[in-house]
Amino acid sequence: MIADTPTLGSAIRHEWQLDPDFLTVNHGSFGATPRVVLAVQDDWRRRMEAQPSRFMRVVLPDALRAAADRLARFMSADGKDLAFLDNATTGCNAVIRSLQLKPGDEVLVLTHGYGAVRNTVRYVTELVGARMTEAAVPFPNPSADTVVAALSEAITPHTRLAVLDHITSPSALVLPLARMIAACHARGVPVLVDGAHGPGQVDINLSTLGADWYVGNCHKWLCAPKGSAFIWAAPDRQDGLHPVTISHGYGKGFLEEFDWTGTRDFSAFLATPAAIDFHHRIGGPALRARNIALAAEATAMIARRLNTEKGAAGDLAGSMGVVRLPLTGDVSAERARELRARLLEARTDVPLHAQAGGIWLRLSAHAYNEMTDYEKLAEIIARVLRS
């Protein structure tokens, strides 16, 4: 059993503005920002609006670089290799749309890859007569060996880039990323990591991971304000990399191009160090381990209650878990959407995904959650399914 410390679970829920009458067990989709971090963001906004021209020209450049340095240190990286973005999908677009593809080239994605990123690959490859290819992720209950083998089998002499998820969105698999990157590099294939769910959920060391590019969200598991994300590029992969919006910094280098793409509200970026402080205050590495253990216990309990199966366990499971719903007949995406709408009506935000011949429920575990939340979730699911 998970023993919640007195500072976590319901005892800490007041740190967020969460609706007490709604069962929040889906931190993975959009995160939730603590009050203290929102206060810091509001302070940055006040400073900006006090004198916008002075702020943008005098205050912002150094403040933005200081925030990037702090975020980079959190992931054992150098700030000069990291720039802020509004979300991870924007970072994936930047890398993929900077490729110089030719007809017949291939960009490899995972079958469990995030839909928006897969669409980006489709768009870019179709423009030039290249192809999107897929590595089939074994599911449910894969092993690291079977995942790496499936990836290796999908690489061809025409593969110009592999887009790998650190943690898959629909199936919540924490993939054996270092091994997968090594398998790609052994075949001469560079790797873009979609780490949308990585920061704050699992340990990340960008200096040793070996990725060519890594993009991630800070507004999910790290609890930064919405719209705080980043792109990290290895020093030898920055030349020729451009943001989606070309602006005044074009041709002047990685940071010049990415740090300013036009006027915007930079407060989400500037408040990210406060989110890192909050993350450490409530446990840091211990919090991440606690959330993973809580998700594992909750997933196992709901699977038992529904007399069904989990999607993953062990090293491939993180702070999210998936459980197959005990359904027969129609298990389409449309039915998943209908069931999710009914769950929202029942006042819980748990998402559902149609995959692997079934409809799977994905739960999340963060600091404000405890096992009683998942007991309530099991009751709601059973009631909706009975109806």
C-alpha positions as CSV (number, residue, x, y, z in Angstrom):
1,M,0.0,0.0,0.0
2,I,1.1,3.6,-0.6
3,A,1.5,5.5,2.6
4,D,0.8,9.2,1.8
5,T,2.9,11.5,3.9
6,P,0.8,14.2,5.8
7,T,1.9,16.8,3.3
8,L,0.6,15.0,0.2
9,G,-2.7,13.8,-1.1
10,S,-5.8,15.6,0.2
11,A,-3.6,17.5,2.8
12,I,-1.9,19.4,0.0
13,R,-4.8,19.8,-2.4
14,H,-5.3,23.4,-1.2
15,E,-2.1,24.4,-3.0
16,W,-4.0,24.1,-6.2
17,Q,-7.3,25.8,-7.3
18,L,-8.9,22.4,-8.1
19,D,-12.7,22.1,-7.9
20,P,-13.4,20.1,-4.7
21,D,-16.6,18.6,-6.2
22,F,-14.8,17.2,-9.2
23,L,-12.6,14.1,-9.2
24,T,-9.3,15.2,-10.8
25,V,-7.3,12.1,-11.9
26,N,-6.0,13.3,-15.3
27,H,-3.0,15.5,-14.5
28,G,-1.4,14.1,-17.7
29,S,-3.5,16.0,-20.2
30,F,-3.1,19.6,-19.1
31,G,-1.4,19.6,-15.7
32,A,-2.5,21.9,-12.9
33,T,-0.6,24.9,-11.7
34,P,-0.3,25.6,-8.0
35,R,-1.4,28.9,-6.5
36,V,2.2,29.9,-5.6
37,V,3.4,29.5,-9.2
38,L,0.4,31.4,-10.6
39,A,1.2,34.2,-8.2
40,V,4.8,34.4,-9.6
41,Q,3.4,34.5,-13.1
42,D,1.0,37.3,-12.1
43,D,4.0,39.3,-10.7
44,W,5.9,38.9,-14.0
45,R,2.8,40.1,-15.9
46,R,2.5,43.2,-13.6
47,R,6.2,44.0,-14.2
48,M,5.6,43.6,-18.0
49,E,2.5,45.8,-18.1
50,A,4.1,48.5,-15.9
51,Q,6.3,49.5,-18.8
52,P,6.1,47.0,-21.7
53,S,8.8,48.5,-23.9
54,R,11.3,48.6,-21.1
55,F,10.4,45.1,-20.0
56,M,10.8,43.6,-23.4
57,R,14.0,45.3,-24.3
58,V,15.8,45.5,-20.9
59,V,14.3,43.0,-18.4
60,L,13.2,40.1,-20.6
61,P,16.4,39.0,-22.4
62,D,18.4,38.3,-19.2
63,A,15.3,37.0,-17.3
64,L,14.4,34.6,-20.1
65,R,18.0,33.2,-20.2
66,A,18.1,32.9,-16.4
67,A,14.8,30.8,-16.5
68,A,16.2,28.7,-19.3
69,D,19.4,28.1,-17.4
70,R,17.4,27.0,-14.3
71,L,15.3,24.6,-16.4
72,A,18.3,23.2,-18.1
73,R,20.1,22.5,-14.8
74,F,16.9,20.6,-13.6
75,M,17.6,18.2,-16.5
76,S,21.4,18.2,-16.2
77,A,21.9,20.3,-19.4
78,D,23.4,23.6,-20.4
79,G,21.1,26.6,-20.8
80,K,22.7,27.7,-24.1
81,D,21.2,24.5,-25.6
82,L,17.7,25.1,-24.5
83,A,14.9,27.5,-25.5
84,F,11.3,28.0,-24.4
85,L,8.3,27.2,-26.5
86,D,4.6,27.2,-25.9
87,N,4.2,23.4,-26.1
88,A,6.0,20.2,-27.1
89,T,4.2,19.9,-30.4
90,T,5.6,23.3,-31.5
91,G,9.1,21.9,-30.8
92,C,8.5,18.8,-32.8
93,N,7.2,21.0,-35.6
94,A,10.4,23.1,-35.5
95,V,12.7,20.0,-35.9
96,I,10.6,18.1,-38.4
97,R,9.9,21.2,-40.6
98,S,13.6,22.1,-40.5
99,L,14.5,18.8,-42.2
100,Q,15.8,18.8,-45.8
101,L,13.9,15.8,-47.0
102,K,13.8,14.3,-50.5
103,P,11.4,12.0,-52.3
104,G,11.8,8.5,-51.0
105,D,13.1,9.6,-47.6
106,E,11.4,8.2,-44.5
107,V,10.6,9.6,-41.1
108,L,9.9,6.9,-38.5
109,V,7.3,7.3,-35.8
110,L,5.8,5.0,-33.2
111,T,2.3,3.5,-33.5
112,H,1.6,4.9,-30.0
113,G,3.0,8.3,-31.0
114,Y,1.1,11.5,-30.2
115,G,-1.5,12.3,-32.9
116,A,-0.5,15.9,-33.4
117,V,3.1,15.0,-33.9
118,R,2.2,12.1,-36.3
119,N,0.1,14.7,-38.3
120,T,3.2,16.9,-38.5
121,V,5.2,14.1,-39.9
122,R,2.5,13.3,-42.4
123,Y,2.3,16.9,-43.5
124,V,6.0,17.4,-44.0
125,T,6.6,14.1,-45.7
126,E,3.7,14.5,-48.1
127,L,4.9,17.9,-49.2
128,V,8.1,16.5,-50.7
129,G,7.1,12.9,-51.6
130,A,8.8,11.4,-48.6
131,R,7.0,8.8,-46.3
132,M,6.0,8.4,-42.7
133,T,6.8,4.9,-41.5
134,E,5.8,3.2,-38.2
135,A,7.4,1.0,-35.6
136,A,4.7,-1.1,-34.0
137,V,4.8,-0.8,-30.2
138,P,3.9,-4.1,-28.6
139,F,0.8,-3.6,-26.3
140,P,-0.4,-4.4,-23.8
141,N,2.4,-5.4,-21.3
142,P,5.4,-5.0,-23.6
143,S,9.0,-5.5,-22.4
144,A,11.9,-3.2,-23.1
145,D,13.4,-5.9,-25.3
146,T,10.3,-6.2,-27.5
147,V,10.0,-2.4,-27.8
148,V,13.6,-2.0,-28.9
149,A,13.3,-5.0,-31.3
150,A,10.2,-3.5,-32.9
151,L,12.0,-0.2,-33.4
152,S,15.1,-1.7,-34.9
153,E,13.1,-3.8,-37.3
154,A,11.3,-0.7,-38.6
155,I,14.6,1.2,-39.5
156,T,15.5,1.1,-43.2
157,P,18.3,2.6,-45.2
158,H,15.9,5.4,-46.1
159,T,15.1,6.5,-42.5
160,R,16.3,10.1,-42.0
161,L,14.8,10.7,-38.6
162,A,13.2,8.7,-35.8
163,V,10.6,10.5,-33.6
164,L,10.4,8.7,-30.3
165,D,8.1,9.3,-27.4
166,H,9.6,9.3,-23.9
167,I,6.3,8.5,-22.4
168,T,3.4,7.6,-24.8
169,S,0.2,9.5,-24.4
170,P,-2.6,7.0,-25.1
171,S,-0.9,4.0,-23.5
172,A,1.2,5.7,-20.8
173,L,4.3,3.6,-21.5
174,V,7.7,4.9,-20.2
175,L,9.8,3.7,-23.1
176,P,13.4,2.4,-22.8
177,L,14.6,5.6,-24.4
178,A,18.4,5.4,-24.0
179,R,18.3,1.9,-25.6
180,M,16.1,3.1,-28.4
181,I,18.3,6.1,-29.2
182,A,21.3,3.8,-29.2
183,A,19.6,1.5,-31.7
184,C,18.8,4.4,-34.0
185,H,22.3,5.9,-33.8
186,A,23.8,2.5,-34.5
187,R,22.1,2.7,-37.9
188,G,23.0,6.4,-38.5
189,V,19.5,7.7,-37.7
190,P,19.2,10.9,-35.6
191,V,16.5,11.0,-32.9
192,L,13.9,13.6,-31.9
193,V,12.4,12.8,-28.5
194,D,8.8,13.9,-27.9
195,G,9.1,14.3,-24.1
196,A,5.8,16.0,-23.5
197,H,5.2,13.9,-20.3
198,G,8.8,13.6,-19.2
199,P,9.8,16.6,-17.1
200,G,8.5,16.2,-13.5
201,Q,7.3,12.6,-14.1
202,V,10.6,10.8,-14.6
203,D,14.3,11.6,-14.1
204,I,15.9,13.2,-17.1
205,N,19.6,13.7,-17.8
206,L,19.9,15.3,-21.2
207,S,23.7,15.4,-21.1
208,T,23.9,11.6,-21.1
209,L,20.7,10.5,-22.8
210,G,22.1,10.8,-26.3
211,A,19.1,12.4,-28.0
212,D,19.7,14.8,-30.9
213,W,16.7,16.9,-30.0
214,Y,14.4,16.7,-26.9
215,V,11.2,18.7,-26.6
216,G,9.1,18.7,-23.4
217,N,6.3,20.4,-21.6
218,C,6.7,22.1,-18.2
219,H,3.0,22.7,-17.8
220,K,2.2,19.0,-17.3
221,W,4.1,17.1,-14.5
222,L,6.3,20.0,-13.5
223,C,3.2,22.2,-12.8
224,A,4.4,25.3,-14.6
225,P,1.7,27.7,-16.1
226,K,0.0,26.6,-19.3
227,G,2.1,27.3,-22.4
228,S,5.5,26.6,-20.8
229,A,7.5,24.1,-22.9
230,F,11.0,23.8,-24.3
231,I,13.3,22.5,-27.0
232,W,16.8,21.2,-26.3
233,A,19.2,20.6,-29.2
234,A,22.6,19.0,-29.0
235,P,25.2,21.6,-30.0
236,D,26.0,19.8,-33.2
237,R,22.3,19.7,-34.1
238,Q,21.5,23.4,-33.8
239,D,22.8,24.6,-37.2
240,G,19.9,24.6,-39.6
241,L,17.2,24.3,-36.9
242,H,14.6,27.1,-37.1
243,P,11.5,27.9,-35.1
244,V,8.1,27.5,-36.7
245,T,7.8,31.3,-36.8
246,I,10.7,33.0,-38.6
247,S,11.4,36.4,-37.1
248,H,14.2,38.9,-36.5
249,G,16.8,36.4,-35.3
250,Y,16.8,34.4,-38.6
251,G,20.3,33.2,-39.4
252,K,21.8,34.5,-36.1
253,G,21.9,31.2,-34.3
254,F,19.8,28.9,-32.2
255,L,19.0,31.2,-29.2
256,E,18.6,34.3,-31.3
257,E,16.0,32.6,-33.4
258,F,14.1,30.8,-30.7
259,D,14.1,33.4,-27.9
260,W,12.2,36.0,-29.9
261,T,9.6,35.0,-32.5
262,G,7.4,38.0,-31.8
263,T,5.5,39.8,-29.1
264,R,3.8,37.5,-26.6
265,D,3.2,36.9,-22.9
266,F,6.5,35.4,-21.6
267,S,5.2,35.0,-18.1
268,A,4.7,31.3,-18.3
269,F,8.3,30.8,-19.2
270,L,9.5,33.2,-16.5
271,A,7.5,31.4,-13.8
272,T,8.9,28.0,-14.6
273,P,11.7,28.3,-12.0
274,A,9.0,28.8,-9.4
275,A,7.4,25.5,-10.6
276,I,10.8,23.8,-10.2
277,D,11.1,25.3,-6.6
278,F,7.6,24.0,-5.8
279,H,8.4,20.5,-7.3
280,H,11.5,20.3,-5.0
281,R,9.6,21.6,-2.0
282,I,7.1,18.8,-2.1
283,G,9.6,16.1,-2.7
284,G,11.5,16.3,-6.0
285,P,12.8,12.8,-6.8
286,A,10.9,11.3,-3.8
287,L,7.7,12.9,-5.2
288,R,8.3,11.3,-8.6
289,A,8.9,7.9,-7.1
290,R,5.8,8.3,-4.9
291,N,3.6,9.3,-7.8
292,I,4.8,6.3,-9.9
293,A,4.1,3.9,-6.9
294,L,0.6,5.4,-6.4
295,A,-0.3,5.1,-10.1
296,A,0.8,1.4,-10.0
297,E,-1.3,0.7,-7.0
298,A,-4.3,2.5,-8.4
299,T,-4.0,0.8,-11.8
300,A,-3.8,-2.6,-10.2
301,M,-6.8,-1.9,-7.9
302,I,-9.1,-0.8,-10.8
303,A,-8.0,-3.7,-13.0
304,R,-9.0,-6.1,-10.2
305,R,-12.3,-4.3,-9.6
306,L,-13.2,-4.5,-13.3
307,N,-11.8,-8.0,-13.7
308,T,-9.6,-6.9,-16.6
309,E,-6.0,-6.1,-17.5
310,K,-3.4,-3.4,-17.1
311,G,-1.4,-1.9,-20.0
312,A,2.0,-2.0,-18.4
313,A,3.9,-2.7,-15.2
314,G,7.5,-2.4,-13.9
315,D,10.0,-0.1,-15.5
316,L,7.6,0.7,-18.4
317,A,5.0,2.2,-16.0
318,G,5.2,5.8,-14.7
319,S,2.8,8.2,-13.0
320,M,0.0,7.3,-15.4
321,G,-1.6,3.9,-15.8
322,V,-4.0,2.4,-18.3
323,V,-6.7,-0.3,-17.7
324,R,-8.8,-2.0,-20.4
325,L,-12.5,-1.5,-19.8
326,P,-14.5,-4.7,-19.7
327,L,-16.5,-4.0,-22.9
328,T,-17.8,-6.2,-25.7
329,G,-19.0,-5.2,-29.1
330,D,-18.2,-1.7,-30.2
331,V,-14.8,-0.6,-29.0
332,S,-14.3,2.3,-31.5
333,A,-12.9,5.7,-30.9
334,E,-16.5,7.1,-31.2
335,R,-17.7,4.9,-28.4
336,A,-14.6,6.0,-26.3
337,R,-15.6,9.6,-26.8
338,E,-19.2,8.9,-25.8
339,L,-18.1,7.1,-22.7
340,R,-15.7,9.9,-21.8
341,A,-18.5,12.4,-22.1
342,R,-20.6,10.4,-19.7
343,L,-17.6,10.2,-17.2
344,L,-17.3,14.0,-17.5
345,E,-21.0,14.3,-16.6
346,A,-20.3,12.0,-13.6
347,R,-17.7,14.7,-12.6
348,T,-14.4,13.0,-13.3
349,D,-11.9,13.9,-16.1
350,V,-10.3,10.5,-16.7
351,P,-9.6,10.0,-20.5
352,L,-10.3,7.0,-22.6
353,H,-8.5,5.8,-25.7
354,A,-9.4,3.1,-28.3
355,Q,-6.4,0.9,-29.0
356,A,-5.3,-2.7,-29.1
357,G,-8.8,-4.0,-29.7
358,G,-10.3,-2.3,-26.7
359,I,-11.1,0.9,-24.9
360,W,-8.5,1.8,-22.2
361,L,-8.9,4.2,-19.3
362,R,-5.8,6.3,-18.4
363,L,-5.4,7.6,-14.9
364,S,-2.8,10.0,-13.5
365,A,-1.2,10.3,-10.0
366,H,0.2,13.6,-8.7
367,A,0.9,15.1,-5.3
368,Y,-2.7,16.0,-4.6
369,N,-4.0,12.5,-5.3
370,E,-4.4,9.6,-2.9
371,M,-5.9,6.1,-3.1
372,T,-9.4,7.3,-2.0
373,D,-9.5,9.2,-5.4
374,Y,-9.1,5.9,-7.3
375,E,-11.7,4.1,-5.1
376,K,-14.1,6.8,-6.1
377,L,-13.0,6.5,-9.7
378,A,-13.7,2.7,-9.7
379,E,-17.2,3.4,-8.4
380,I,-17.9,6.0,-11.1
381,I,-16.6,3.7,-13.8
382,A,-18.7,0.7,-12.6
383,R,-21.8,2.9,-12.4
384,V,-21.3,4.3,-15.9
385,L,-20.7,0.9,-17.4
386,R,-23.8,-0.5,-15.7
387,S,-25.9,2.2,-17.2
